[in-house]
Amino acid sequence: MCNNHDIPKKNSAKSEKNIHDKEHSAWSRRSFIQALGLVGAGSMTLGRAAITASKPSPLSVALSQVDNDNILIIVRLKGGNDGLNTIVPVYDYATYANLRPTIRHQQNDLINLNADFGIPNYMNSLETVWGEGKMKVIHGVGYPQQNLSHFRSSEIWASTNEVNFEPTGWWGRYFEDLYPDYLINPPEHPPAIQIGSIGNLVFDGNDSNYSFSVANPAQLAAIAENGTVHDVLNVPDCVYGDKLLFMRSTANTTFLYSQVLNDAYMASTNNAPYEDEELSNQLAICARMIKGGLNTKVYMVTLNGFDTHANQVDDHRALLEDLADSIKNFYTDLASSGLDNKVLTMTISEFGRRPYENGSDGTDHGAASPVMLFGSGLNGSGFVGNHPDLSVWDADDNLIPTSDFRDVYSTVLTDWFCLDPSVVDLILLNQTYDNMDLGFDCNVLSTSDFSNTTRLVHAPFYQNDRTYIEISMPATANVDIRLYDILGKEIGVLANEVLFNGRHTIDVRAQINSRLAYGQYVYRIATGGQFYSKSILIK
């Protein structure tokens, strides 16, 4: 019970409810699940589980044998960026201006990057970036039969599958193969950091999200500065406060990477005049993490507001100014530590906009749009691919893409991260895409063919209020499967026997042969010197 001087007695229930509601408005059920490491945002280490050096699979060897420390920053232009008002086709200005009599850029307000294309003069920060050879533009990026839904198209860009729903993302599949035992034995540093794109599946594997995810830069800054997620000192002196303290302490301990982020953040400072803007704040934090020695390979930051159906002239200007200024300051900051050549930045957006303006001084959902890349590793500025014909549209009145976004992904994986092409095909759902000349200087380390690499396929499934694990064995081998609770305590052995090539089903409750409480658990498979782990729900 709270002390009388803390909360008046007649209002104590109401006040406690207000505190409770306020807390949960900022900390949702999903955030709590993420804090437990079951969905991502900093996986939990099951500390009491034995961690043994394992024999890596051929695929994990291929993924881990990258001899560079290159980093990718994905800048998500959320909402569908209007490419024609970002990279203006000066070579066909008359057609462009006729399509956009109200929202077009005046030709004398453009900074020409070359004779054919220009950027609006308020993006002048990029003029220096271009002049220093640190910017490339890929024309007309999209995919066949563009889906005009924000949600579905975002899923397609994240998963690389435009035909069927795919629950995993391209980076999620990469990290899933690299860290098959992620739930129990995660890497020392977070594989990815995601700001402002909570719910985007780009880092989702079949069982885990491999990014440390926060909703906004302020939240990440607080974690980085304090090394904890939630304040455990300023809590009410009452029963609810005790519960809150427990939950916050649990979250802090299960956010495995909070201290790692704090160490990197505090080991560096920003050396550029960042503006107090949405993207600028995010990239400033990323710069400190990178300069501070964090070994995270991929960051995704988000600039929201590109769904410019109305008032596009002012709204789009504010967004593009933030983008241009942030990129320039980010690379100035990195260059102060000699790291600008190690970081590639790539913009993505779920789609472009219609070639013509609408009746509300804006543009509607479209298709093709440019992808911009930044960094010294590009070895020179330039344009890649062909710009869509402004006079040729698809059945929905959209520009027709001339570059597939998966070609961009394939090039980044192969030529920036130096992955074997056959491994890249696996990451991109067993499809082969064309690589682009983006100026990267990379010698692929291996010529081995991993396209036929066999992987242990395993997953829980639920039927008739029972919980099962299904395993597809690629070859006959001894298999040891154990069940753990979410605190890392071993519950029991599910199997320790030779399983033949083929499919096998394990009834979890039957094998444990003792009472199991309903809830979340983790199972771990050991076979052939390799470990695999997944979360599982006991019903």
C-alpha positions as CSV (number, residue, x, y, z in Angstrom):
1,M,0.0,0.0,0.0
2,C,1.3,3.5,-0.8
3,N,2.1,6.0,1.9
4,N,-0.6,8.5,2.6
5,H,1.7,11.4,1.8
6,D,2.3,9.9,-1.7
7,I,-1.3,9.5,-2.9
8,P,-4.4,10.7,-1.0
9,K,-6.4,7.7,0.1
10,K,-9.6,8.5,-1.6
11,N,-7.9,9.0,-4.9
12,S,-5.3,6.2,-4.6
13,A,-7.0,3.8,-6.9
14,K,-7.6,6.4,-9.5
15,S,-4.1,7.8,-9.3
16,E,-2.6,4.3,-9.5
17,K,-4.7,3.6,-12.6
18,N,-3.5,6.9,-14.2
19,I,0.1,5.9,-13.6
20,H,-0.5,2.5,-15.0
21,D,-2.3,3.8,-18.1
22,K,0.5,6.3,-18.7
23,E,3.1,3.6,-18.4
24,H,1.4,1.3,-20.8
25,S,0.8,4.0,-23.4
26,A,4.6,4.2,-23.8
27,W,5.3,0.5,-23.2
28,S,2.9,-1.8,-25.1
29,R,2.4,-5.5,-24.8
30,R,4.5,-5.9,-28.0
31,S,7.3,-3.9,-26.4
32,F,7.2,-6.2,-23.3
33,I,7.4,-9.3,-25.5
34,Q,10.3,-7.7,-27.3
35,A,12.0,-7.0,-24.0
36,L,11.8,-10.7,-23.2
37,G,13.7,-11.4,-26.4
38,L,10.9,-13.4,-28.1
39,V,10.2,-11.0,-30.9
40,G,13.5,-9.1,-31.1
41,A,14.6,-5.7,-29.9
42,G,17.6,-7.2,-28.1
43,S,17.4,-11.0,-27.7
44,M,17.6,-12.6,-24.3
45,T,20.6,-14.7,-23.3
46,L,19.6,-17.9,-21.6
47,G,22.4,-17.6,-19.2
48,R,22.1,-21.0,-17.5
49,A,22.2,-22.9,-20.7
50,A,25.5,-24.4,-21.6
51,I,27.2,-22.5,-24.4
52,T,29.6,-24.7,-26.3
53,A,31.7,-23.8,-29.3
54,S,30.0,-25.4,-32.3
55,K,31.1,-26.6,-35.6
56,P,29.8,-24.1,-38.1
57,S,27.8,-25.1,-41.1
58,P,29.1,-24.5,-44.6
59,L,26.6,-21.7,-45.0
60,S,27.5,-19.9,-41.7
61,V,31.1,-20.2,-42.7
62,A,30.3,-18.5,-46.0
63,L,28.4,-15.8,-44.2
64,S,31.0,-15.1,-41.6
65,Q,34.1,-15.2,-43.8
66,V,33.6,-11.6,-44.9
67,D,37.0,-9.9,-44.5
68,N,35.7,-6.3,-44.4
69,D,34.0,-4.3,-41.7
70,N,31.6,-2.5,-44.1
71,I,28.4,-1.1,-42.7
72,L,25.0,-0.4,-44.4
73,I,22.6,2.4,-43.4
74,I,19.1,2.0,-44.9
75,V,17.2,5.2,-44.9
76,R,13.5,4.4,-45.2
77,L,11.6,7.3,-46.9
78,K,8.3,6.2,-45.4
79,G,5.1,6.9,-47.4
80,G,6.3,6.8,-51.0
81,N,8.8,9.3,-52.1
82,D,8.1,11.5,-55.2
83,G,11.1,10.7,-57.3
84,L,10.4,13.2,-60.0
85,N,10.6,16.1,-57.6
86,T,13.7,14.6,-56.0
87,I,15.8,13.9,-59.0
88,V,14.3,16.1,-61.7
89,P,14.6,15.0,-65.4
90,V,16.0,18.2,-66.9
91,Y,16.5,16.4,-70.2
92,D,12.7,16.2,-70.6
93,Y,11.8,19.3,-68.5
94,A,8.9,20.3,-70.8
95,T,7.0,17.0,-70.3
96,Y,7.8,17.1,-66.6
97,A,6.5,20.7,-66.2
98,N,3.3,20.0,-68.2
99,L,2.5,17.1,-65.9
100,R,3.0,19.2,-62.8
101,P,2.0,22.8,-63.5
102,T,1.5,23.6,-59.8
103,I,4.1,21.5,-57.9
104,R,7.0,21.5,-60.4
105,H,10.4,22.9,-59.6
106,Q,11.2,25.9,-61.7
107,Q,14.2,25.2,-63.9
108,N,16.2,28.1,-62.5
109,D,15.6,26.7,-59.0
110,L,17.5,23.5,-59.8
111,I,21.1,22.4,-59.1
112,N,22.2,20.4,-62.1
113,L,24.1,17.3,-61.2
114,N,24.8,16.8,-64.9
115,A,23.3,17.9,-68.1
116,D,20.2,15.6,-67.7
117,F,19.3,15.6,-64.0
118,G,19.1,18.1,-61.2
119,I,18.0,18.4,-57.6
120,P,16.0,21.3,-56.0
121,N,18.2,24.1,-54.7
122,Y,17.1,23.5,-51.1
123,M,19.0,20.1,-51.3
124,N,22.2,22.1,-51.9
125,S,23.9,20.1,-49.1
126,L,24.1,17.2,-51.5
127,E,25.9,19.3,-54.1
128,T,29.1,18.9,-52.1
129,V,28.5,15.2,-51.6
130,W,28.0,14.8,-55.3
131,G,31.1,16.9,-56.1
132,E,33.2,14.7,-53.8
133,G,32.2,11.6,-55.6
134,K,30.1,10.2,-52.8
135,M,26.6,9.9,-54.4
136,K,25.0,7.6,-57.0
137,V,21.4,7.6,-58.2
138,I,19.7,4.4,-59.5
139,H,16.9,5.4,-61.8
140,G,13.4,3.9,-61.9
141,V,13.6,1.4,-59.1
142,G,10.6,-0.8,-58.4
143,Y,9.2,-4.2,-59.2
144,P,6.7,-5.7,-61.7
145,Q,3.0,-5.1,-61.1
146,Q,3.6,-2.5,-58.4
147,N,1.3,-2.9,-55.4
148,L,0.0,0.5,-54.4
149,S,-0.7,-0.3,-50.7
150,H,1.7,1.2,-48.2
151,F,1.7,-2.0,-46.1
152,R,1.9,-4.6,-48.8
153,S,4.5,-2.8,-50.8
154,S,6.6,-2.2,-47.7
155,E,6.4,-6.0,-47.1
156,I,7.5,-6.7,-50.6
157,W,10.6,-4.4,-50.3
158,A,11.4,-6.1,-47.0
159,S,10.8,-9.7,-48.0
160,T,11.7,-9.5,-51.7
161,N,8.6,-11.6,-52.6
162,E,6.0,-9.7,-54.6
163,V,4.0,-12.8,-55.5
164,N,3.1,-14.3,-52.1
165,F,3.3,-13.1,-48.5
166,E,6.7,-14.0,-47.1
167,P,7.0,-13.6,-43.3
168,T,10.8,-13.1,-43.3
169,G,13.0,-10.2,-44.5
170,W,16.1,-10.3,-46.6
171,W,18.3,-9.3,-43.6
172,G,16.4,-11.6,-41.3
173,R,17.2,-14.6,-43.5
174,Y,20.8,-13.5,-43.6
175,F,21.1,-13.3,-39.8
176,E,19.1,-16.5,-39.3
177,D,21.6,-18.5,-41.3
178,L,24.5,-16.7,-39.6
179,Y,23.1,-17.1,-36.1
180,P,21.0,-20.3,-36.0
181,D,21.3,-20.5,-32.2
182,Y,20.5,-16.8,-31.8
183,L,17.9,-17.2,-28.9
184,I,20.4,-18.9,-26.7
185,N,23.8,-17.8,-28.0
186,P,23.4,-14.3,-29.6
187,P,26.4,-12.4,-30.9
188,E,28.2,-9.9,-28.6
189,H,26.9,-6.9,-30.6
190,P,23.4,-6.5,-32.1
191,P,23.3,-7.6,-35.7
192,A,21.1,-4.7,-36.7
193,I,19.6,-1.5,-35.2
194,Q,16.2,-0.2,-36.3
195,I,14.8,3.2,-35.5
196,G,11.3,4.2,-36.2
197,S,10.3,1.3,-38.4
198,I,8.8,-1.0,-35.7
199,G,6.8,-3.6,-37.4
200,N,8.8,-3.6,-40.7
201,L,9.8,-7.2,-41.3
202,V,13.2,-6.5,-43.0
203,F,15.1,-8.0,-40.0
204,D,12.5,-10.8,-39.3
205,G,13.6,-14.4,-39.5
206,N,11.2,-17.3,-39.0
207,D,11.4,-17.1,-35.3
208,S,13.3,-13.9,-34.3
209,N,13.7,-10.3,-35.2
210,Y,17.5,-9.7,-35.4
211,S,17.4,-5.9,-34.8
212,F,17.6,-3.9,-31.7
213,S,14.4,-1.9,-32.4
214,V,13.3,1.4,-30.9
215,A,10.4,3.6,-31.8
216,N,12.2,6.8,-31.9
217,P,15.8,8.3,-31.6
218,A,15.0,9.7,-28.1
219,Q,14.4,6.2,-26.8
220,L,17.6,4.9,-28.3
221,A,19.6,8.0,-27.1
222,A,18.3,7.3,-23.5
223,I,19.4,3.7,-23.7
224,A,22.7,4.6,-25.2
225,E,23.4,7.3,-22.5
226,N,22.2,5.3,-19.5
227,G,22.9,1.7,-20.4
228,T,19.3,0.8,-19.3
229,V,15.9,0.9,-20.8
230,H,13.7,2.0,-17.9
231,D,14.2,4.1,-14.9
232,V,14.3,1.8,-11.8
233,L,14.7,4.6,-9.2
234,N,11.8,7.0,-9.7
235,V,8.9,4.6,-9.1
236,P,5.9,5.0,-6.8
237,D,6.4,3.7,-3.2
238,C,3.4,1.3,-3.4
239,V,2.3,-2.1,-4.5
240,Y,2.0,-0.9,-8.1
241,G,5.5,0.6,-7.8
242,D,6.9,-2.7,-6.7
243,K,5.3,-4.5,-9.7
244,L,6.6,-1.7,-12.0
245,L,10.1,-2.0,-10.5
246,F,10.1,-5.7,-11.2
247,M,8.9,-5.4,-14.7
248,R,11.3,-2.6,-15.5
249,S,14.3,-4.4,-13.9
250,T,13.4,-7.5,-15.9
251,A,13.3,-5.5,-19.1
252,N,16.6,-3.9,-18.4
253,T,18.3,-7.2,-17.8
254,T,16.8,-8.9,-20.9
255,F,17.7,-6.0,-23.1
256,L,21.1,-7.7,-23.7
257,Y,22.6,-5.0,-25.7
258,S,21.8,-1.9,-23.6
259,Q,25.2,-1.8,-22.0
260,V,27.0,-2.5,-25.3
261,L,25.2,0.4,-26.9
262,N,26.0,2.6,-23.9
263,D,29.7,1.7,-24.2
264,A,29.9,2.6,-27.9
265,Y,27.9,5.8,-27.5
266,M,29.9,7.1,-24.6
267,A,33.2,6.3,-26.4
268,S,32.6,8.9,-29.1
269,T,31.2,12.3,-29.8
270,N,29.6,13.9,-32.8
271,N,31.8,16.2,-34.9
272,A,29.3,17.8,-37.3
273,P,26.6,20.5,-36.9
274,Y,23.5,18.2,-37.0
275,E,20.2,20.0,-37.1
276,D,17.4,19.1,-34.6
277,E,15.4,17.2,-37.2
278,E,13.9,13.7,-37.5
279,L,16.5,12.0,-39.7
280,S,19.4,14.2,-38.4
281,N,18.8,13.0,-34.8
282,Q,18.8,9.4,-35.9
283,L,22.0,9.6,-38.0
284,A,23.8,11.5,-35.3
285,I,23.2,8.5,-33.0
286,C,24.3,6.0,-35.6
287,A,27.5,8.0,-36.2
288,R,28.4,7.8,-32.5
289,M,27.7,4.1,-32.4
290,I,29.9,3.4,-35.4
291,K,32.7,5.7,-34.2
292,G,32.4,4.1,-30.8
293,G,33.2,0.7,-32.1
294,L,29.8,-1.0,-32.2
295,N,30.1,-4.0,-34.6
296,T,26.6,-3.7,-35.9
297,K,26.5,-4.3,-39.7
298,V,23.1,-2.8,-40.6
299,Y,21.1,0.2,-39.4
300,M,17.7,1.2,-40.6
301,V,16.6,4.7,-39.9
302,T,13.2,6.2,-40.9
303,L,12.1,9.6,-42.3
304,N,8.3,9.6,-42.3
305,G,5.8,11.8,-44.1
306,F,6.3,11.1,-47.8
307,D,2.7,10.2,-48.5
308,T,2.2,13.7,-50.1
309,H,-1.3,13.6,-51.4
310,A,-1.7,17.3,-50.6
311,N,0.4,20.3,-49.8
312,Q,3.4,18.5,-51.4
313,V,5.5,21.6,-52.2
314,D,6.1,22.6,-48.5
315,D,5.9,19.1,-46.9
316,H,8.3,17.5,-49.5
317,R,10.7,20.4,-49.2
318,A,11.0,20.0,-45.4
319,L,11.7,16.2,-45.8
320,L,14.2,16.6,-48.5
321,E,16.1,19.4,-46.7
322,D,16.3,17.1,-43.7
323,L,17.6,14.2,-45.9
324,A,20.2,16.4,-47.7
325,D,21.5,18.1,-44.6
326,S,21.6,14.9,-42.5
327,I,23.6,13.0,-45.2
328,K,26.2,15.7,-45.5
329,N,26.6,16.0,-41.7
330,F,26.7,12.3,-41.3
331,Y,29.6,11.8,-43.7
332,T,31.4,14.8,-42.3
333,D,31.1,13.3,-38.9
334,L,32.3,9.9,-40.0
335,A,35.2,11.4,-42.0
336,S,36.5,13.0,-38.8
337,S,37.3,9.5,-37.6
338,G,38.3,8.1,-41.0
339,L,35.3,5.9,-41.3
340,D,33.4,7.5,-44.1
341,N,34.7,4.9,-46.6
342,K,33.3,2.0,-44.5
343,V,29.7,3.1,-44.5
344,L,27.2,2.9,-47.4
345,T,23.9,4.7,-47.1
346,M,20.9,3.6,-49.3
347,T,17.5,5.1,-49.5
348,I,14.4,3.0,-50.0
349,S,10.7,3.8,-50.3
350,E,7.8,1.5,-50.8
351,F,6.8,3.2,-54.1
352,G,7.0,6.5,-56.0
353,R,4.3,8.8,-57.0
354,R,2.2,9.4,-60.1
355,P,3.9,11.3,-62.9
356,Y,1.1,14.0,-62.8
357,E,-0.1,16.1,-59.9
358,N,-3.6,15.6,-58.4
359,G,-6.2,18.2,-57.6
360,S,-4.9,18.8,-54.0
361,D,-1.4,20.1,-54.9
362,G,0.1,16.7,-54.4
363,T,0.7,13.4,-56.0
364,D,-0.9,9.9,-55.6
365,H,0.6,6.5,-55.1
366,G,2.8,5.5,-58.0
367,A,5.5,3.0,-59.0
368,A,9.1,3.7,-60.0
369,S,11.3,6.0,-58.0
370,P,15.1,6.6,-57.6
371,V,17.2,4.9,-55.0
372,M,20.0,7.1,-53.8
373,L,23.3,5.8,-52.4
374,F,25.9,7.7,-50.5
375,G,29.5,7.0,-49.3
376,S,33.1,7.2,-50.3
377,G,33.0,3.5,-51.2
378,L,31.0,4.3,-54.3
379,N,34.3,5.5,-55.9
380,G,32.6,8.4,-57.8
381,S,29.3,10.0,-58.3
382,G,27.0,9.1,-61.2
383,F,23.7,7.7,-62.5
384,V,22.9,4.1,-62.9
385,G,20.3,2.6,-65.3
386,N,17.7,4.3,-67.5
387,H,15.2,6.9,-66.4
388,P,11.6,5.8,-67.0
389,D,9.9,7.4,-70.1
390,L,7.7,10.2,-68.8
391,S,5.2,9.6,-71.6
392,V,4.9,5.8,-71.2
393,W,2.7,4.7,-68.3
394,D,1.3,1.4,-67.1
395,A,-2.5,0.6,-66.8
396,D,-2.6,2.5,-63.5
397,D,-1.0,5.7,-65.0
398,N,2.3,5.0,-63.3
399,L,5.9,5.2,-64.5
400,I,7.2,1.8,-65.5
401,P,10.2,0.6,-63.4
402,T,13.5,0.2,-65.2
403,S,15.5,-1.3,-62.3
404,D,14.4,-4.1,-59.9
405,F,15.0,-3.3,-56.3
406,R,16.4,-6.8,-55.7
407,D,19.2,-6.1,-58.2
408,V,20.2,-3.3,-55.8
409,Y,20.0,-5.7,-52.8
410,S,22.0,-8.4,-54.7
411,T,24.7,-5.8,-55.6
412,V,25.0,-4.6,-52.0
413,L,25.3,-8.1,-50.6
414,T,27.7,-9.3,-53.3
415,D,29.9,-6.3,-54.0
416,W,29.7,-4.3,-50.7
417,F,29.6,-7.1,-48.1
418,C,31.5,-9.5,-50.4
419,L,29.2,-12.5,-50.0
420,D,29.5,-15.4,-52.3
421,P,26.8,-15.1,-55.1
422,S,25.3,-18.5,-54.4
423,V,24.8,-17.4,-50.7
424,V,23.1,-14.2,-51.9
425,D,20.7,-16.3,-54.0
426,L,19.7,-18.2,-50.9
427,I,19.1,-14.9,-49.0
428,L,17.0,-13.6,-51.9
429,L,14.6,-16.7,-51.8
430,N,16.6,-18.8,-54.3
431,Q,16.4,-16.3,-57.0
432,T,19.3,-14.8,-59.0
433,Y,19.3,-11.1,-59.8
434,D,21.5,-8.9,-61.9
435,N,24.3,-6.9,-60.3
436,M,24.8,-3.3,-61.0
437,D,27.9,-1.3,-61.5
438,L,27.8,0.8,-58.3
439,G,31.6,1.3,-58.1
440,F,32.3,-1.1,-55.2
441,D,35.7,-2.7,-55.2
442,C,35.2,-6.1,-53.7
443,N,36.9,-9.4,-54.3
444,V,34.5,-12.2,-53.4
445,L,36.3,-14.5,-51.1
446,S,34.9,-17.9,-52.1
447,T,34.0,-19.5,-55.4
448,S,32.3,-22.5,-53.6
449,D,28.7,-23.2,-54.6
450,F,26.5,-23.0,-51.5
451,S,23.2,-23.1,-53.5
452,N,22.7,-26.8,-52.6
453,T,23.7,-26.4,-48.9
454,T,21.4,-28.4,-46.7
455,R,20.0,-26.8,-43.6
456,L,18.2,-28.2,-40.7
457,V,14.6,-27.2,-41.0
458,H,12.6,-27.1,-37.8
459,A,9.6,-25.4,-36.4
460,P,6.9,-25.7,-33.7
461,F,3.3,-26.4,-34.7
462,Y,0.1,-26.6,-32.7
463,Q,-2.8,-29.0,-33.1
464,N,-5.7,-30.1,-30.9
465,D,-4.3,-28.1,-28.0
466,R,-1.0,-29.9,-28.2
467,T,2.4,-28.5,-29.0
468,Y,4.7,-30.3,-31.4
469,I,8.1,-29.7,-33.0
470,E,8.6,-30.9,-36.5
471,I,12.2,-31.5,-37.8
472,S,13.2,-32.3,-41.4
473,M,16.5,-34.1,-41.2
474,P,18.7,-33.6,-44.2
475,A,20.7,-36.7,-43.2
476,T,20.8,-39.4,-40.5
477,A,22.4,-38.0,-37.4
478,N,22.2,-38.0,-33.6
479,V,19.9,-35.2,-32.3
480,D,19.8,-33.8,-28.8
481,I,16.7,-31.5,-28.1
482,R,16.2,-29.7,-24.8
483,L,13.5,-27.4,-23.5
484,Y,14.2,-24.3,-21.5
485,D,12.0,-21.7,-19.8
486,I,12.5,-18.1,-20.6
487,L,14.9,-17.6,-17.7
488,G,17.3,-20.2,-19.1
489,K,16.4,-23.1,-16.8
490,E,16.5,-26.5,-18.4
491,I,13.1,-28.1,-18.2
492,G,14.0,-31.5,-19.7
493,V,15.2,-33.5,-22.7
494,L,12.8,-33.9,-25.6
495,A,15.0,-36.2,-27.6
496,N,18.5,-37.7,-27.6
497,E,18.7,-40.2,-30.3
498,V,19.6,-41.0,-33.9
499,L,17.0,-39.6,-36.3
500,F,17.0,-40.8,-39.9
501,N,16.8,-38.7,-43.0
502,G,13.2,-37.3,-43.3
503,R,10.5,-35.7,-41.3
504,H,10.1,-36.3,-37.5
505,T,7.4,-35.0,-35.1
506,I,7.9,-34.6,-31.3
507,D,5.1,-34.1,-28.9
508,V,6.5,-31.8,-26.3
509,R,4.3,-32.6,-23.3
510,A,4.5,-36.3,-23.9
511,Q,8.3,-36.2,-24.0
512,I,8.7,-34.1,-20.9
513,N,6.2,-36.3,-19.1
514,S,5.6,-33.8,-16.4
515,R,3.3,-30.8,-15.9
516,L,4.2,-27.8,-17.9
517,A,2.7,-24.4,-17.3
518,Y,1.2,-22.6,-20.2
519,G,3.5,-20.0,-21.7
520,Q,6.6,-19.2,-23.7
521,Y,9.6,-21.6,-23.7
522,V,12.7,-22.1,-25.9
523,Y,13.9,-25.4,-27.4
524,R,17.4,-26.0,-28.5
525,I,18.6,-28.6,-31.0
526,A,22.2,-29.9,-31.1
527,T,23.2,-32.0,-34.0
528,G,26.4,-32.4,-36.1
529,G,28.2,-29.9,-33.8
530,Q,25.7,-27.2,-34.7
531,F,23.0,-25.6,-32.4
532,Y,19.6,-24.3,-33.4
533,S,17.1,-22.6,-31.1
534,K,13.5,-21.3,-31.4
535,S,10.8,-20.0,-29.1
536,I,7.8,-22.2,-28.6
537,L,4.4,-21.8,-26.9
538,I,3.2,-24.5,-24.6
539,K,-0.5,-24.8,-24.7
